[in-house]
Amino acid sequence: MHDKGTHLFPAMERIDFGKPAAKALAAEAERLGSKRVFLIVSRSLNNGTDEIAKIVAALGERFAGLYDGVPQHTTREGVVETTRAALAAGADLLVAIGGGSVVDAAKITSLCMEHKILDADGLDGFEVKFDQSGRVSMASFKGPSVRMIAIPTTLSGGEYNAGCLVTDPRRNLKQTFFHRKMMPVTIILDPALLRHAPAPLLLGSGTRAMDHAIEALCSPRGTPLTDAAVLRGLTLMAKWLPRSHADRNDLEASRNCQTASWLCSFGLQSRVPMGASHAIGHVLGGTCHVSHFLCTPVMMPAILEYNRPACEEAQQELAAALGRPGMAAADAFREFCLGLGLPTSLREVNVLPDQFDLIAETTMKEEFFIYSNPCPVASPSDVVEILKLAA
């Protein structure tokens, strides 16, 4: 239970759920008075399905252009290309249609448009920074006036957040950028879009949403509202994610998975600080090139084991939500991931002990979430301890 705290509400207006994306987006563009709608989309969705074509047709004269070249892990160079294309199109509304990388690209593009950032170095100074005690400092700058809509095609839940991750290839590092108005003004949940996600991505992104829920539930800075929401989200995801995987055309299962992602991400949406899973996961992605959707099944069992002394009650609630009451939460989550056929150790994603020191040093220097972990992580050696649990 939380005896005191503050609940924060996001700069988001609405979530449309259960509707065809094309119809919902056309209505939103009209509601917002947008005349030049620019789409940032998944290339596989654009080239391999007719979903983007349906959305373009529904927008009609409001459609201003499209970009489908966003790379995995959202690089600075890719963002500059997206920004140039959106500015050239005269965009007055951005729409992200895809997974986490596409959504992050749209968020940071909105910032780059506002500040006319047209080269990779131009993002220097906008990133979130922190001191040696983990105290976060954010640069003061004007937020985007061109807002965005997110239409997710995976379950990770990164759209429920005003921050984004962008990889700086010069340093082989993911950096966090945040402004309240980088939050999507609207999120559109169309369950039919989930059937196009490759199976590993669907399953891994589902566990990524669960990661948001678990870190919020275990955080000492959560709230009663976020706890209630994320526990319901975990229960729904544990029930419906295997069913969605078993039948990709089961719209009831897809719809319930999207609802689960929404609820699991409620702490993220409300700016409850995440912990070691997010901190280490960001480094695994930016430095070790592990797919973001695999970081949770690989790391979360170890992090739950490390954090157990600080959040035993929350972990008991987690195990019950996973349908495994009485089991240690680390074992319950590992068992759930194994049942989905996902990797649950670092060696399965080609991260070996000789990389642990680099991961640990980078995490402590570059990832402020490590300082809000329930069990304190005070030094690189503590990170190595967690990595050894995940080896």
N, C-alpha and C positions, 0 to 999 in steps of 0.2 A: 504494500500500500504506500501511497505518497501523501505525506502529511502537509506539504506545502509546495508551491511551484507556480508556474505561469504557462498557460496554453496559448500558443500562437496560431493565428489563422493566416492562410496563404493569400496571395494576390491573384486569386482565381475566381472566375464568375460562375462557372457551371461545369457539370459533367453530363453529357448525353450518353445514355447507355441502351444497348439492345436494338439500335436502329441501324439501317444501312448507312455506311459512311458517306456515300455520295449525297444522299438526301440530307443527312444531318449537316454536312459541311456547307452545302448550298444555302441552307436555312441560316446557319451561323454567319456566313459571309454577308447575307442580306441584313441580318440583325445588327451586325457591326458596321454596316455601311461601307464595306470594303469593295473597291473597284479593281484592284490589281493584286490578285491572290497568287503567291509564288509557292510552288510545291517543292519540298526537299524530301526525296523518297528513296526507298530501298531499290537498288538496281534489279535485284532478282524479282521483286514484286512488279516492277515496271516492265521488265523484259519477259517474264515467265507467266504472267497472269493478265487478266483484263481489268483488274481492280483500279489501277490508276487511270486507265482510259475512261472508265465509268465516272470517276470523280471529275476528270477534265470536262467530260460532256455535261455533267450536272452543273458545273460552274459557268459554262457558257462564256459570255463576253467578260466575265470577271477573271478568267484564267489568264495569268500574265506570263507564266513560264514554269520551267521544271529543271531540277538538278538531281541527278541520280548517281553521283560519283563519290559519295561519302565513304571513306575507308573505315575498316574496323579500328576501334580505339580513337576515332575522331582526332585527326592531326591538325596542327596549326596551318599547315599548307593547304589542307583540304578545306578548312574553314575560310581561308582567304579566297579560294576559288568560288565557294558558295556565296560569299559576300559580294564579290564582283558581279556574279550572275544576278543576284537579287537586286542590287542597285541598278544594274543595267535594265532590268525589267520594270523598274519603278514600283517595286512591291510596297503595298500598304498593309499586307498581312502575310505572315509566313505560316506554312502548314507542314508539319513533320509527319510523314507516313512511313513507319518502319519500326525498327528496334531501338535499343538504347543509344547506339552511335548516331543514328539519324536524328533522334530527339535532341541529343546533346549538341549536334551540329546546328540545328535550328535555333536553340537557345543562344549559343555563342554568336551565331550570325546576326541575331537581333542586336546584340551588343556592338558587334563590329560595324553594322550599318549605322548605328547611332553616332559612333565616334570615327567613322570613315577609316577604319583599320584595314589597310589593303596590302600589308606585308606581314610575315610571320612574327617579326620582331615587335610589331605594333601592339601585341597583347601584353608585352612586358609592363609590369606595374599594375595590371588589372587583377592579377591572380590573388587568391586568399593567402595570407602569410600568417606565421605564428612565431612566438618567441620560444626560448628554451623551456619554459614552464608549460607550454602548450596553449598559452593565451592567444586567441585568434585576433588578427587585425585585418580589416578590410579597407581597401582604398575607397575614398569618397568620389563617386562619379555619377553622372546622370544615367538613369536607366533607359532601356529601350522605349522609344515612342511607337515603333512598329512592333506589335505584339505577335504572338504565335498561338496556333492551335496544334495539339498533338493528337494523332490517330495511331495508337500503338498497335503493332502486329505481333508483339511478344508479351510476356507477363512480368518483366523485371520490375516495373513500377517507377522507373526513373523519371517519368513524366510528372509525377506528383511531387515536384521538387523544383525550387528556383535556382538550384546550382547545377553545374555540369562539369564534366571532366574533359580535358583536352590534352592530348599527348604532345609534348615538346620533343621532337626527335633529336634535337641538338644535345639533350641531356638524357634521352631515353627514359622519360619521366612523365607521368600524368600529373597535371595540375588542376586545381579546383578554381572555378570562377563562380561568383555569386552576385546576383542582384535580385531584389524582390520581384521586379517586373520581368525577369527572365522566366518566371513561372508561366506556363501556358494560361491564356485567358479562358480557354475551354479545352476539355479533353473529351474525345469522342470514342466510345467503346463499341465496336462492331464485332460481334463474336464470329462472324463468317471469315474475318481476316486471319484468325488464328490458324486456320487449317493450312495456310501456306507456309507456316514456319517449319523449318526442318525439325525433325523429332528431337535431336539433342538440344537445339536451341529452345524449343518449347519447354522441355523438361528443366533444363538448366535455368532458364529465365524464371520459371515458376519457383525454383528454390531461391533465386535471387530476391524475389519479392518476399519470400519467407525470411530471408536474411534481414531485410528491413524491419520486419515484424519482431524477430527475435532480439535484435539489438535494441529496439525501442522498449520491448517488454522488460529486458534485463537492465536497462539504463536507470540509474538513480534519479535521473532528471526527466522521467516520463510523467504522464498525467493519468488520472483515472479514465479519461475519455480515450486516450490513445491505447491504454492497456485493454479496455473492453473491445475496441475496434480491431486491434491486431490479433487478439486471441480468436475472435470470430473469423478473421481472415485466415489464420493458420488452420483452423478446423475445416474451413471450406476447401482450402488448397489441398490439404491431406486427403480429403474425400474425392475431389473432382479432378485433380491433375492426372492421376492414373487413368481415370475414365476418358478424359479428353485425349490422352495418348493412345488408348486402345481403339478409339473410333474418332478419327479426325473430322468427321462430318457430323458429330454429335453437338448440335448447337446449344443444347441445354448444358452440357458439360463445359463448353467453351464460355458460355455466358457466366456460369458460376465461377470459372477460373478467373475471368476478368473482374468479377465482383470481389473475389478473394484477393487479387492483386491490389485493388483499390483499398481494401480494408487493411491488408498487410502493410501498405505504404503510408498509413495514416500518421505514424510517428515521424517518418521522413518528411511528409507534407507539413507537419506541425513543428518542424525543426528540433525534434528531440535528437540530441547528439548520438551519432552512431559510434561504434567502438572498433575493436581490433580487427574484426572480420573485414570491415570496409577499408581500414588503413592498410592492412597487409594485402588485401585483394587488389587495391589500386596499384600497389607496387608489383604484384605478380603480373598484372596486365601490362603496365607501362614498361617495366624493366625486364621481365621474363617472358613476355608475350603470351601469357596464358589467356585464353578466351574468358571474357568477363563472366559469362554465364556458367563457367566451371569452377570459379573461385569459391563459391559458397559450399557445394558438396565436398570440396577438397579441404577447406579450412574450418568450417563451422563446428564439426564434432570436436576438434582439438580446442577451439576457443571456448566452447561450452564447458569442456573439462577444466580448462584453466580458470574460467570465471565462476565455477560452481560455488566456491566458498562465499562469494559476494551476493549471489542471487539464487539461493537454493529454492525459495518459494516460487519465484518466476519460472525456474526450470521445471519444477513439478507441474506447473500449469501448462508449460510447453509440451511436456511428454503426454499429458492428458489430451491436449488439442491434437496431437499426432496420432491419437488412438492407442497409445501405449502407456496408460497410467501405471505409476509405480516403477517404471524403468528410468534409469539415468537418462537425462535429456540428451547427452552426447551420444549414447548408444541408440536412443530412439530416433534421432535425426539421421545418424549413419545408416540405420536399418531402413529408414524411409528412402534415402538416396540410393542405396544398393538395390532396393526393390524397383527403382526406376532405371537401373542399369547405368548410373552415373559414377564417375570416379570418386573415391573418397580418401585419396592420399596424394601427396605431392609427387611421388615417384610416377604415378599414373599420368601426370601432365608434364613429365620430364623436368621437374624441378628437384635437384639433387642436393645433398648436404653441402657440397662445395660452394653452393650459391647462398647459403643461409646467412653468412656474415654480411654480404652485400645487401641482401633483402632487409636484414635487421637495421643496418646503418641507414639505408635509404628511408625506411619507414619512420625511424625516429627523427630524421632531419626534415622530411618532406610531407608527412601525413599527420595533420593535427588531430584526426579522429583517434589516434592511438592514445592520446592523453585523456580521452573521456571514456575509456574502457572501464567496466565495473570493477575488475581487479586491476590495481595500478600496474602499468607497464613503464618502468622507470629508466630502462637502459636497453641497449641492443641485446644484451644477454637474455633479458626477459623475452624479447621477440624470438630469439633463437630457441628458447625453451618451448614456446608455442609451436614453432616450426618443427621441432623434433617430435612433438605430439602428433603432428600431421604427416610425418615422413612416411 
